[in-house]
């Protein structure tokens, strides 16, 4: 199912007055990056690649992965910058120009990090063959499951939380908005999918809109949280989820009214992607 929803849904399903100013700023950013039209897909690779080409591609991927890990080790001090990538390259004994494996410089570093987080999240869903159920108790509600998976995803941000506003600023630039759109939509879709949501109706859109708002607000709150082990961040998350749960009935009614507009939007996005 296409991972997108309408901006009008997000504006209506969330009551902002009870959210602190920092969360409101995250909500504005969430709507901007979640509902921007993605760019056209990258053309598929050639079907017949030589062994030499495949070998070169594999080596480039190895360098990219190594440089990502090395650069992340400097983000806490130098931020999401060329400087972090230069230090990472030096750690590996590589020339500084190797940062070209991240197209767009700092934006490429943020993109690679978010891709890594998504892959790690998927891997954790299948750790020891236990599935996502290993992260909640047998009687957990759907909200409990969403919370558990959201916390799991937020935990990946802990080492870089203080520097995360820099990454958000990078994602907010016009040329990077499609990237932010893609990562946020995939993130919330993954959480709902592994939590067991299979909504076939308008609730599919409203749930993802609500979670996109909540997640964006919480990650920004986390970047400012000075409490031990980010305990206040998780309390903030609980309050937002509680409010969303209280809104379920109203959201369901709202979904009927917004159905036509949302599906028209989805059709337009699908067409722009060439599907």
C-alpha positions in Angstrom: 0.0 0.0 0.0 1.4 3.4 -0.9 3.0 5.0 2.2 1.3 8.4 2.0 -1.6 10.4 3.4 -3.1 13.9 2.9 -1.9 17.0 4.6 -5.6 17.8 5.4 -5.8 14.6 7.4 -2.8 15.5 9.6 -4.1 19.0 10.2 -7.5 17.7 11.4 -6.7 14.5 13.3 -4.3 16.2 15.8 -5.3 18.6 18.6 -2.3 20.8 19.0 -3.3 23.0 22.0 -2.2 20.5 24.6 1.2 20.0 23.0 4.2 22.0 24.3 5.7 24.5 21.9 8.6 22.2 21.0 6.2 19.5 20.0 4.2 22.0 17.9 7.4 22.9 16.0 8.0 19.2 15.3 4.4 18.8 14.1 4.9 21.6 11.6 8.1 20.0 10.4 6.3 16.6 10.3 3.6 17.8 8.0 6.1 19.5 5.7 8.3 16.5 5.2 5.5 13.9 5.3 3.3 15.4 2.6 5.8 16.7 0.0 5.6 15.0 -3.3 8.6 12.6 -3.8 10.8 12.9 -6.8 10.6 10.4 -9.6 12.2 7.0 -8.9 15.8 6.4 -9.8 15.9 4.4 -13.0 16.5 0.7 -12.4 20.0 -0.7 -12.9 21.0 -2.4 -16.1 19.9 -6.1 -16.3 23.2 -7.4 -17.6 26.1 -6.3 -15.4 29.6 -7.7 -15.7 31.3 -9.4 -12.8 33.7 -6.5 -12.7 30.9 -4.0 -12.3 29.2 -6.1 -9.6 32.6 -6.4 -7.8 33.1 -2.6 -7.9 29.6 -2.0 -6.7 30.2 -4.4 -3.7 33.4 -2.6 -2.8 31.8 0.8 -3.0 29.1 -0.5 -0.7 31.7 -1.8 1.8 33.5 1.6 1.8 30.1 3.4 2.2 29.2 1.2 5.2 32.6 1.5 6.8 32.7 5.3 6.3 29.2 5.6 7.7 30.1 3.8 11.0 33.4 5.8 11.3 31.7 9.1 10.6 28.9 8.4 13.1 31.7 8.1 15.7 32.4 11.9 15.2 28.8 13.2 14.9 28.5 13.8 18.7 31.4 16.2 18.5 31.3 17.6 15.0 27.7 17.2 14.0 26.2 16.0 10.7 29.0 17.8 8.7 31.8 17.3 6.2 34.1 17.5 9.1 32.7 14.3 10.7 33.1 12.5 7.3 36.7 13.8 7.0 37.5 12.5 10.4 35.8 9.2 9.6 37.9 8.8 6.4 41.1 9.6 8.4 40.2 6.9 10.9 40.0 4.4 8.0 43.2 5.7 6.3 41.2 6.9 3.4 41.5 10.2 1.5 39.0 12.9 2.5 37.5 12.9 -1.0 36.0 9.4 -0.2 33.0 11.3 1.2 31.7 11.3 -2.3 30.1 7.9 -1.5 27.5 10.0 0.3 25.9 12.1 -2.5 25.0 15.6 -1.2 27.6 15.6 1.6 25.9 16.0 5.0 22.5 15.2 3.5 24.0 12.0 2.2 25.3 11.2 5.6 21.9 11.7 7.2 20.3 9.7 4.4 22.7 6.8 4.9 22.1 6.9 8.7 18.3 6.7 8.3 18.6 3.9 5.9 20.8 2.0 8.4 18.2 2.6 11.1 15.4 1.2 9.0 17.5 -1.9 8.1 18.4 -2.4 11.8 14.8 -2.0 12.8 13.7 -4.7 10.3 16.5 -7.0 11.5 15.3 -6.5 15.2 11.8 -7.6 14.2 13.3 -11.0 13.3 15.9 -11.5 16.0 16.1 -15.1 17.2 13.1 -15.9 15.0 10.8 -14.5 17.6 9.1 -11.7 15.6 8.0 -8.4 16.9 6.0 -10.0 19.6 9.2 -10.3 21.7 8.9 -6.6 22.5 5.6 -6.6 24.3 3.6 -8.8 26.7 0.9 -11.2 25.3 -2.0 -9.0 26.5 -0.6 -5.8 25.0 -3.0 -3.5 23.3 -2.4 -2.0 19.9 -1.3 1.2 21.5 1.1 -0.8 23.7 2.6 -2.4 20.6 3.0 0.9 18.8 4.7 2.4 21.9 7.1 -0.5 22.2 8.2 -0.2 18.6 8.4 3.6 18.7 10.6 3.4 21.7 12.8 0.8 19.9 13.2 3.2 17.0 13.8 6.2 19.2 16.5 4.3 21.1 18.6 4.2 17.9 18.7 8.0 18.1 20.1 8.2 21.6 23.8 8.5 20.7 23.1 11.4 18.3 20.1 13.1 20.0 21.9 16.3 20.9 22.9 16.8 17.3 19.6 15.7 15.8 18.2 19.2 15.2 21.1 19.7 12.7 19.9 16.7 10.8 16.3 18.0 10.9 17.5 21.3 9.5 19.3 19.4 6.7 16.1 17.5 5.9 14.1 20.7 5.9 15.9 22.2 3.0 13.8 22.1 -0.2 16.1 19.8 -2.1 16.0 17.2 0.8 12.3 17.3 1.6 11.5 14.3 -0.6 14.2 12.3 1.3 12.6 13.3 4.6 9.1 12.4 3.2 10.4 8.9 2.3 12.1 8.1 5.6 9.2 9.3 7.8 6.6 7.6 5.8 8.5 4.3 5.8 9.2 4.6 9.5 5.6 5.0 10.6 4.4 2.4 8.1 6.9 -0.1 9.5 5.8 0.6 13.0 2.1 0.1 12.3 2.8 -3.0 10.1 4.8 -4.8 12.8 2.3 -3.7 15.4 -0.2 -5.8 13.5 -2.3 -3.0 11.8 -4.0 -4.1 8.6 -6.6 -1.4 8.4 -8.2 -1.6 4.9 -10.1 1.7 5.3 -9.4 5.4 5.9 -8.0 4.6 9.3 -4.9 3.4 7.5 -4.2 7.1 6.6 -5.3 8.7 9.9 -3.2 6.3 12.0 -0.1 7.0 10.1 -0.7 10.7 10.1 -1.1 10.7 13.8 2.0 8.6 14.4 4.0 10.8 12.0 3.1 13.8 14.1 3.8 12.0 17.4 7.1 10.6 16.3 8.4 13.9 14.9 7.4 15.7 18.0 9.0 13.1 20.3 12.4 12.9 18.4 12.7 16.7 18.7 11.7 16.6 22.3 14.4 14.0 22.8 17.1 16.3 21.3 16.4 18.8 24.1 15.9 16.3 27.0 18.5 16.4 29.7 16.8 13.9 32.0 18.6 10.6 32.9 18.2 8.0 30.1 15.7 10.3 28.4 13.0 9.3 30.8 11.1 12.6 30.2 11.1 11.8 26.5 9.3 8.5 27.0 6.8 10.3 29.3 6.2 12.8 26.6 5.6 10.0 24.1 3.1 8.3 26.5 1.1 11.6 26.8 1.0 12.0 23.0 -0.1 8.4 22.5 -2.7 8.7 25.2 -4.2 11.7 23.4 -4.1 9.9 20.1 -5.9 6.9 21.7 -8.6 9.3 23.1 -9.1 10.7 19.6 -9.7 7.3 17.9 -13.5 7.7 17.7 -13.3 11.3 16.3 -10.6 10.2 13.9 -12.8 7.4 12.5 -15.6 9.8 11.8 -13.2 12.3 10.3 -11.8 9.6 8.0 -15.2 9.2 6.2 -15.3 12.9 5.4 -11.7 13.1 4.1 -11.8 9.8 2.2 -12.3 11.3 -1.3 -9.5 13.9 -0.9 -7.0 11.4 0.5 -7.5 8.9 -2.2 -7.3 11.5 -4.9 -3.9 12.6 -3.4 -2.7 9.0 -3.3 -3.7 8.6 -7.0 -1.7 11.6 -7.9 1.4 10.4 -6.0 1.1 7.0 -7.6 0.8 8.5 -11.0 3.9 10.7 -10.4 5.9 7.6 -9.4 4.9 5.9 -12.7 3.0 3.1 -11.0 
